[in-house]
Amino acid sequence: MAHSVAEPAVAPRGVRVVCAGMGRTGTTSLAAALEQLGFGPVYHMNEVHAHGEAHSKFWTSAFLAADPARDVDFRGFLAGYGAVCDGPANVFYKEIAAAFPGAKIIMNTRDAEKWYASARRTIYAADTDWSTAVNAWFSSTVAAFKEMVDLTWVAPPFNSRFEDREYAVGQFRAYQQEVLTAFPDALVYEVKQGWGPLCAHLGVPVPAAPFPAVNDAEDFHRTFITPARWQAAGRLALVAAIATGAGLAAWAAWKR
């Protein structure tokens, strides 16, 4: 049975660009660039944050599907988007490309060692931080998001071994080779290359505006990790206050 959500967007053309690279390969900058070039809206991890539990559950169902190409309605779910970039969509690059024949493939990448350092400090750190567990206990939206992100570490290519740097870096490189074997005409691209190769691959003119540069590790911490910690601390403080109040009330009743 195909999985979908109740709020599909509507667009005339569907996905025209599939970015197969993993998160922390400049995906936020690349997504912004694609939107400037007219390939938006772009489905990025930020869309999961924006749409909440329904989108998290869609991708969780995709991870757990016996045959995602057969069992998951990528075409219906992504009908309103012009491109996909970043996780969790990149995991399903083959299925999404099959759902949208003719889409251009981009193998967005960066130095493997720098990628690992960035991913561990940001995506992995956020998922495994104490605040995420606390917030997931209080919020079904956070719990659904965490379940989805957890699967990216459990599933191939990391197979529950992301903390093993040498293994994870090797899998990062092997994954890229897998993409290029499946799509030999894919553009191998680093965002530091700017507009030129990207525009040539997509067949569009180079814009006059500078290439976007957003969401470095510091931005990630300011946007996600620090607010999550404040939220979790506030929730724990509330629980402590309620528990203290209940304890004092019980003590007062006992004293009477």
LUMTI-540632 format. One line per 5 residues: their letters; for each residue x, y, z of C-alpha. Coordinates in Angstrom, 1 decimal. Each point is the difference from the previous one (the first is absolute). Example, Ala and Ser with C-alpha at 12.3 -4.5 7.8 and 13.67 -1.06 7.14 Angstrom:
<vogus>
as> 12.3,-4.5,7.8; 1.4,3.4,-0.7
</vogus>
This chain:
<vogus>
mahsv> 0.0,0.0,0.0; 1.5,3.4,-1.0; 0.6,2.6,2.7; -0.9,3.6,-0.4; -1.0,3.0,2.0
aepav> -3.2,2.0,0.2; 1.4,3.3,-1.3; 1.7,-0.5,-3.4; 1.2,3.1,-1.7; -0.9,0.7,-3.6
aprgv> 2.5,1.0,-2.7; 0.0,-0.4,-3.8; 3.3,-1.7,-0.6; 1.0,-2.1,3.0; 3.6,-0.8,1.0
rvvca> 2.5,1.0,-2.6; 3.2,-0.2,2.1; 1.0,-2.8,2.4; 3.0,0.8,2.2; 1.3,-3.3,1.3
gmgrt> 2.7,1.4,2.4; -0.3,-0.5,3.7; -0.7,2.8,2.5; 2.9,2.3,0.9; 1.2,0.1,-3.7
gttsl> -1.3,3.6,-0.4; -3.6,-1.2,-0.4; -1.6,3.2,1.4; 2.1,2.2,-2.3; -0.7,-2.2,-2.9
aaale> -3.7,-0.1,0.7; 0.0,3.9,0.1; 1.9,0.1,-3.3; -2.4,-2.4,-1.7; -2.9,2.2,1.1
qlgfg> 1.7,3.1,-1.4; 0.4,-1.9,-3.3; -3.7,-0.8,-0.2; 0.0,-3.6,1.2; -1.9,0.6,3.2
pvyhm> -1.5,-0.7,2.2; 2.7,-2.3,1.2; -0.7,-2.9,2.4; 2.6,0.3,2.7; 0.1,-1.1,3.6
nevha> -1.4,3.4,0.8; -3.2,-1.2,-1.6; -0.3,-2.8,2.6; 0.5,2.6,2.8; -2.7,2.3,-1.6
hgeah> -2.6,-2.7,-0.6; 0.6,-2.0,3.2; -1.2,-3.4,1.0; -1.7,-1.0,-3.3; 3.2,0.5,-2.0
skfwt> 2.2,-1.8,2.6; -2.4,-2.9,-0.1; 0.1,-0.2,-3.8; 3.8,-0.3,-0.1; -0.1,-2.5,2.9
safla> -2.4,-2.1,-2.0; 2.4,0.2,-3.0; 2.9,-1.2,2.1; -2.0,-2.9,1.3; -1.6,-1.0,-3.3
adpar> 0.9,-3.4,-1.4; 0.2,1.5,-3.5; -0.1,3.9,0.0; -0.2,0.2,-3.8; -3.2,-2.1,0.1
dvdfr> -1.5,0.9,3.4; 0.6,3.7,0.4; -1.7,2.7,-2.0; 2.9,2.3,-0.6; -1.6,1.5,-3.1
gflag> -3.1,1.0,1.9; 1.9,1.3,3.1; 2.5,2.1,-2.0; -2.4,1.2,-2.7; 0.2,3.6,1.1
ygavc> 3.8,0.2,0.1; 2.4,0.8,-2.8; 3.1,-1.6,1.6; 1.1,-2.1,3.0; 3.2,0.7,1.9
dgpan> 1.2,-1.2,3.4; -1.2,-2.9,2.2; -2.2,-1.9,0.3; -0.9,0.3,-3.7; 3.6,-0.7,-1.1
vfyke> -0.2,-3.5,1.4; -2.6,-0.8,-2.6; 1.6,1.7,-3.0; -0.5,-3.1,-2.2; -3.7,-0.3,0.8
iaaaf> -0.6,3.8,-0.4; 1.9,0.1,-3.3; -2.1,-3.0,-1.2; -3.2,1.9,1.1; 1.0,3.0,-2.0
pgaki> 1.6,-1.1,-3.2; 2.4,2.5,-1.6; 0.9,1.7,3.2; 3.6,1.2,0.1; 2.2,-1.7,2.6
imntr> 2.6,1.9,2.1; 2.5,-1.8,2.2; 0.7,2.8,2.4; 3.1,-0.7,2.1; 2.9,1.4,2.0
daekw> 3.2,-1.3,1.5; -0.9,-3.2,1.9; 1.9,0.8,3.2; -1.5,3.5,0.2; -3.4,-1.4,-0.7
yasar> 0.3,-2.5,2.9; 1.2,2.7,2.4; -2.9,2.2,-1.0; -2.7,-2.7,0.1; 1.1,-1.3,3.4
rtiya> 0.0,3.5,1.4; -3.4,0.9,-1.3; -2.5,-2.6,-1.2; 1.3,-2.8,2.1; 0.6,2.3,3.0
adtdw> -3.5,1.3,-0.1; -1.6,-3.4,-0.3; 1.9,-1.5,2.9; 0.0,3.1,2.2; -1.7,-0.3,3.4
stavn> -2.5,2.7,-1.0; -1.4,-2.0,-2.9; -0.9,-2.9,2.3; -1.6,2.4,2.5; -2.0,1.9,-2.7
awfss> -1.1,-3.3,-1.7; -1.5,-1.1,3.3; -2.1,3.1,0.1; -0.8,0.4,-3.7; -1.3,-2.5,-2.5
tvaaf> 1.3,2.2,-2.8; 3.5,-0.1,1.4; -0.3,-3.8,0.7; -1.1,-0.6,-3.6; 2.9,2.1,-1.3
kemvd> 2.5,-1.8,2.2; -1.3,-3.4,-1.1; 0.5,1.0,-3.6; 3.5,1.4,0.5; 1.0,-3.0,2.1
ltwva> -0.6,-2.2,-3.0; 2.5,1.9,-2.1; 2.7,-1.3,2.4; -1.4,-3.5,0.3; -0.7,-0.6,-3.7
ppfns> 2.6,-0.3,-2.8; 2.5,1.4,-0.6; 0.9,0.6,3.6; -1.5,-3.2,1.5; 0.1,1.3,3.6
rfedr> 3.7,0.7,-0.2; 0.1,3.8,-0.6; 2.2,0.6,3.1; 2.7,-2.1,-1.7; 1.6,2.8,-2.0
eyavg> 2.1,-2.2,-2.3; -3.1,-2.2,-0.8; -2.3,3.0,-0.5; 2.5,1.8,-2.3; 0.4,-3.1,-2.0
qfray> -3.8,-0.4,-0.3; -0.3,3.6,-1.1; 2.4,-0.6,-2.8; -1.6,-3.4,-1.0; -3.4,1.7,-0.1
qqevl> 1.2,2.6,-2.4; 1.4,-2.7,-2.2; -3.3,-1.8,0.1; -1.8,3.1,-1.2; 2.5,0.5,-2.9
tafpd> -0.3,-3.6,-1.0; -3.8,0.3,-0.1; 0.2,3.4,-1.7; 3.2,0.4,-2.0; -1.1,3.4,-1.3
alvye> -0.6,1.5,3.4; 1.8,3.3,0.7; 2.6,-0.5,2.7; -0.2,3.4,1.8; 1.3,1.9,2.9
vkqgw> -1.8,3.3,1.0; 3.4,1.8,0.1; 0.0,-0.4,-3.8; -2.8,2.5,-0.2; -2.4,0.6,-2.9
gplca> 2.0,-1.1,-3.0; -0.2,-3.8,0.0; -3.4,-0.1,1.6; -1.6,2.3,-2.6; 1.8,-1.9,-2.8
hlgvp> -1.4,-3.3,1.2; -3.5,1.4,0.3; 0.1,2.0,-3.2; -0.8,3.4,1.5; 1.8,3.3,-0.1
vpaap> 2.3,1.0,2.8; -1.7,2.6,2.3; 1.6,3.3,0.9; -0.7,-0.6,3.7; 2.8,-1.6,2.2
fpavn> -0.3,-3.7,0.7; -1.8,-0.6,3.3; 2.1,-1.0,3.1; -2.2,-1.0,2.9; -0.3,-2.4,3.0
daedf> 3.6,-0.6,1.0; 0.6,-2.0,3.3; -0.4,3.2,2.1; -3.3,0.8,-1.7; -1.2,-3.5,0.7
hrtfi> 0.8,0.2,3.7; -1.7,3.4,0.3; -3.1,-1.2,-1.9; -0.5,-3.5,1.3; 2.1,-1.1,2.9
tparw> 0.1,3.0,2.3; -3.8,0.7,-0.2; -0.7,-3.7,0.6; 2.1,0.1,3.1; -1.8,3.0,1.4
qaagr> -3.4,-1.6,-0.8; 1.0,-3.2,1.7; 1.4,1.8,3.0; -3.3,2.0,0.3; -2.0,-3.2,-0.1
lalva> 2.1,-1.7,2.6; -0.2,3.1,2.2; -3.8,-0.1,-0.3; -0.1,-3.7,1.0; 2.3,0.7,2.9
aiatg> -2.3,2.9,1.2; -3.1,-2.2,-0.3; 1.6,-2.8,1.9; 1.3,2.3,2.7; -3.5,1.5,0.3
aglaa> -1.6,-3.4,0.2; 2.5,-1.1,2.6; -0.5,3.1,2.2; -3.8,-0.4,-0.2; 0.3,-3.7,1.0
waawk> 2.3,1.0,2.9; -2.3,2.7,1.1; -3.0,-2.4,-0.1; 2.0,-2.6,2.0; 0.9,2.6,2.6
r> -3.6,0.8,0.6
</vogus>
